[in-house]
Structure formats: C-alpha cells, structure tokens
Amino acid sequence: MKVVSLSGPSGTGKSTSAVHFAHEQHVEAMIDDGLLIVKGKKIAGTSAKFEKNTVTAVRRAIFDEAAHRDEVKKAITEHQIESLLIIGTSDKMTKKIAKALDLPEIESFFYITDIRTENEIRRARFVRETEGKHVMPVSADQVNQNFFKQLIKKGWDIFSPKREKIGETTIVHPDFHQQTVSIHKRVYLQLVRHIMLSQLYVHKVEQLSISTTPQVIITVSIVVKTPITPMLREALESCQQQMHDDFLQMFGFSTDKIYVKVVKVA
C-alpha cells in the first residue's frame, strides 16, 4: 500500500485542499480527523469534529480508542485500499496514525505550504478564528446534524482540471470551537465603499458585491465625475491597490481579484 502524509497547523485549509490533492497524487482514500474517506465517501470512523472538547477531539483523530481504531482497520482491509493519504497537524501525528492503524511506513511527506499559497493559508486561519468554521471533505448528507449545535451547510463541489466532479465539502461548527469573533460581511462592504468614495473622481457607488469563498473577489460599479482618461485609470488602480493593502492589514488576508466598472459619467 502507498501511504502519503499531508500536514500543517490547524485551520490552514488541509481538509479544504485534501480532495484535490489526493486526486493529483492518484490516491484513492484518505484519513482525516478520524474518518476513512474513499473517493469522497465516508466509509468508516467517527469525525473528531463530533467531540465536545479539544482533548477528546485529538484522541479521536489519532485513533486512541480501540473500537474506533479496529473499525477503520477492518474497513481498509475490506475495501482493499492500495493508496492512502493521512492528514494531520504534523509529521509526528501522521506517523502516529499510521502506526495505530498498522499501515506501512509513510513514503512521502507533504505540507500545506506545498499546495496552498500564503494568502490562502492566512484566509483560512482568519475564517477559523473569526467564524469557527471547520471543513469536512465529504458531502453534507454524510454528516450527522445531531452532533452539532449550529447548522451545518454545504460547502462547495470540487472538480478536477478536466471538470470532473471528484468530491464535495461540508462546513460545520464543532461544539469544542467556542471562542470566535464575528465580522459581518457589511464591514468589508463599508471599507470598499469608503475607499471608492474617498477618491476625488468617484461620484457614486452604484453596485458593490464581495465574494469571500473560495476566493476574495470584489466587484464594484461606479459613477465618475470626469471623462474616461488615463488619469482616471491610474486613480482607480490606486483604489484597487488600497483595497488590497487594507484587507491585508485589517483582516490578515489580501484580495484575489478586484473588478471596478465605470457605468457612467455624472
């Protein structure tokens, strides 16, 4: 059996990237937070995200409990799994999981910094710290709602470069993640509106939208006070740069795309 490891600190987006990464590595199954997942389907185990506190969550993730460990070992044998990705917070953790499940030695070690950009990692941490959101690399219908106080919701579909659907994600809020600071989306909107209206040439913001998942994309339509000239273009590019810088300074992540559309001249 081929066994590979993907590790990185909590909240950096490992589960979000795991399905696509496993597909690229031609790995058919993965171990993530106590679950055995084969081709996007939960086959065995219980997720650590169902636990009430961080101590029991860690114990669940490393298969410390015998019945849980035996259930997953049996499923690995029954499904004749030939390649497996183990996800953890460190090499030490993934090695411990491999040993607990009597798996072969890990052949290759990968890290979240190998597959996600610095900005993607910052954004993932921001969402974890402010909203307490955790991602499971399985579809919502495979997650037991009764384990969570707050509603779960469908994440997003994952596609291969050939546009073949290879998996889904689900967003949950575990009971053990209690300390969060909520930032309403209108805070982002107010910041962008303020930057645009502070520009001398901008008369009015007509439309404004911000998408934060999976990328941060700002789309703003404006009315300007001057004809379309190279000077106006430079001024609007300066606004875009300010948005990028302010998002990084205030929220810890930067924008991916900023679209500014001039709809008319006042």
C-alpha positions in Angstrom: 0.0 0.0 0.0 1.2 3.5 -0.9 0.9 5.9 2.1 1.5 9.6 2.0 1.2 12.4 4.5 -0.2 15.9 4.4 0.4 18.1 7.4 0.0 21.6 8.6 -1.2 23.6 11.6 -4.9 23.6 12.5 -7.1 26.0 10.5 -4.7 26.3 7.5 -7.1 24.6 5.0 -5.8 21.0 4.9 -9.3 19.4 4.6 -10.4 22.0 2.1 -7.5 21.1 -0.2 -7.3 17.4 0.6 -9.7 16.0 -2.1 -8.0 17.9 -5.0 -4.5 17.0 -3.6 -5.4 13.3 -3.3 -6.7 13.3 -6.9 -3.4 14.9 -8.1 -1.4 12.3 -6.2 -3.6 9.4 -7.6 -4.5 8.4 -4.0 -7.9 6.7 -3.6 -8.5 7.1 0.1 -7.7 9.5 3.0 -7.7 9.6 6.8 -8.9 12.9 8.1 -9.9 13.7 11.7 -10.8 10.1 12.5 -12.7 9.3 9.2 -11.8 6.9 6.5 -12.9 8.5 3.2 -12.8 6.7 -0.1 -13.4 8.6 -3.3 -15.3 11.3 -1.5 -17.5 8.8 0.6 -17.2 8.3 4.3 -16.6 4.6 4.7 -15.7 4.2 8.4 -14.8 6.0 11.6 -16.2 8.9 13.5 -15.1 12.5 13.0 -13.1 14.3 15.7 -15.3 17.3 14.9 -18.1 15.5 16.7 -16.3 15.7 20.1 -17.2 18.1 22.9 -13.7 19.3 23.7 -10.3 19.5 22.1 -8.7 16.8 24.2 -11.2 14.1 23.1 -11.1 15.5 19.6 -7.3 14.9 19.4 -7.7 11.4 20.8 -10.4 10.7 18.2 -8.1 12.0 15.4 -5.2 9.7 16.4 -7.4 6.6 16.9 -6.7 6.3 20.6 -9.9 4.4 21.2 -9.7 0.7 20.4 -13.2 0.2 18.9 -12.8 3.2 16.6 -9.3 2.0 15.5 -10.5 -1.5 14.8 -13.4 -0.3 12.7 -11.2 1.7 10.4 -8.5 -1.0 10.2 -11.2 -3.5 9.1 -12.6 -1.2 6.5 -9.2 -0.6 5.0 -8.7 -4.3 4.6 -12.3 -5.0 3.3 -12.0 -2.2 0.6 -8.6 -3.4 -0.5 -7.2 0.1 -0.4 -4.0 0.4 -2.3 -3.2 4.1 -1.7 -3.9 6.3 1.3 -3.4 10.0 2.3 -3.1 10.7 6.1 -3.9 14.2 7.1 -2.6 15.7 10.4 -1.1 18.7 12.1 2.5 17.4 11.9 4.7 14.6 10.7 4.6 13.2 14.2 0.8 13.0 14.2 0.6 11.3 10.8 3.2 8.8 11.7 1.3 8.0 14.9 -1.9 7.5 12.9 -0.1 5.2 10.5 1.3 3.1 13.4 -2.1 3.0 15.2 -3.8 1.6 12.0 -0.9 -0.9 11.3 -0.2 0.8 8.0 3.1 0.7 6.0 5.6 3.4 6.6 4.8 6.7 5.1 6.5 7.1 1.7 6.2 10.9 1.1 5.6 13.8 3.4 3.8 16.9 2.0 2.9 20.2 3.8 0.1 22.7 3.5 2.7 25.2 2.2 3.4 22.9 -0.7 -0.2 23.1 -2.0 -1.7 26.4 -0.7 -0.4 30.0 -1.1 0.5 32.1 1.9 -2.6 34.2 1.3 -4.9 31.2 1.1 -3.5 29.9 4.4 -3.9 33.4 6.0 -7.5 33.5 4.8 -8.3 30.0 6.1 -6.9 30.9 9.5 -9.0 34.1 9.6 -12.2 32.2 8.9 -11.3 29.6 11.5 -10.5 32.2 14.2 -13.4 34.6 13.4 -16.2 32.3 12.5 -15.2 28.9 14.0 -15.9 27.2 10.7 -14.3 23.7 10.0 -14.4 21.9 6.7 -15.1 18.2 6.2 -14.1 16.7 2.8 -17.4 14.8 2.5 -20.9 15.8 1.3 -23.4 17.3 3.8 -25.7 14.2 3.6 -22.9 12.1 5.2 -22.7 14.4 8.2 -24.9 13.8 11.2 -26.6 17.1 12.1 -27.4 16.0 15.6 -23.8 16.2 16.6 -23.7 20.0 16.1 -25.5 22.8 18.0 -25.2 25.1 14.9 -26.5 24.2 11.5 -24.1 22.7 9.0 -24.2 23.7 5.4 -22.9 22.5 2.1 -19.5 23.8 1.2 -18.6 23.5 -2.5 -18.1 20.9 -5.2 -14.5 20.0 -6.1 -13.6 19.4 -9.7 -10.5 18.0 -11.5 -8.7 20.1 -14.2 -10.9 18.1 -16.7 -14.0 19.4 -14.9 -14.9 16.0 -13.5 -16.5 16.2 -10.0 -14.2 14.5 -7.6 -15.7 15.4 -4.3 -17.6 17.8 -2.0 -17.0 19.7 1.2 -19.3 20.5 4.2 -18.9 23.4 6.6 -19.5 22.6 10.3 -19.1 24.4 13.6 -17.9 21.9 16.3 -19.0 22.3 19.9 -15.4 22.4 21.0 -14.7 25.6 19.0 -16.4 28.2 21.1 -14.2 31.3 21.0 -14.9 33.3 17.8 -15.2 37.0 16.9 -17.9 37.6 14.3 -17.2 40.1 11.5 -20.3 40.9 9.5 -19.9 41.0 5.7 -21.1 44.6 5.6 -17.8 45.5 7.3 -16.0 44.5 4.1 -18.6 46.4 2.0 -18.2 49.6 4.1 -14.5 49.5 3.7 -14.6 49.2 0.0 -17.3 51.9 -0.3 -15.2 54.2 1.9 -12.1 53.7 -0.3 -14.0 54.4 -3.5 -15.9 57.5 -2.3 -12.6 58.9 -0.9 -11.3 59.1 -4.4 -11.8 62.6 -5.9 -13.1 61.3 -9.3 -15.8 59.0 -7.9 -19.3 60.5 -7.6 -21.3 57.5 -6.5 -21.0 53.7 -5.9 -23.8 52.1 -7.9 -23.3 48.4 -7.1 -21.0 46.6 -4.8 -20.5 42.9 -4.0 -17.8 40.8 -2.3 -17.4 37.1 -2.5 -15.1 35.5 0.1 -15.3 31.8 -0.8 -13.2 30.2 -2.1 -11.5 33.5 -3.3 -11.9 37.1 -2.2 -13.4 38.8 -5.2 -14.6 42.5 -5.1 -16.9 43.8 -7.8 -17.9 47.5 -7.8 -19.7 49.7 -10.3 -19.2 53.4 -10.0 -20.3 56.8 -11.4 -17.4 59.2 -12.0 -17.1 62.9 -12.3 -14.7 63.1 -15.1 -14.3 61.7 -18.7 -12.5 58.4 -19.1 -8.8 59.3 -19.3 -5.5 57.6 -18.4 -5.5 59.8 -15.3 -8.8 58.2 -14.2 -7.4 54.7 -14.8 -4.4 55.5 -12.6 -6.7 56.8 -9.9 -8.9 53.7 -9.9 -5.8 51.4 -10.0 -4.7 53.2 -6.8 -8.1 52.4 -5.2 -7.6 48.8 -6.1 -4.2 48.7 -4.5 -5.5 50.4 -1.4 -8.3 47.8 -1.1 -5.7 45.0 -1.4 -3.4 46.6 1.2 -6.2 47.5 3.7 -7.7 44.0 3.6 -4.3 42.5 4.3 -3.6 45.0 7.2 -7.1 44.8 8.8 -8.2 41.2 8.2 -4.9 39.4 7.7 -5.5 38.3 4.1 -5.5 40.1 0.7 -7.9 40.2 -2.1 -7.6 37.8 -5.2 -9.5 39.9 -7.8 -10.9 43.4 -7.8 -13.2 44.5 -10.7 -14.0 48.2 -11.0 -16.6 49.1 -13.6 -17.4 52.7 -14.7 -21.1 52.7 -15.6 -21.5 56.4 -16.4 -20.1 59.9 -16.0 -22.1 62.2 -13.7 
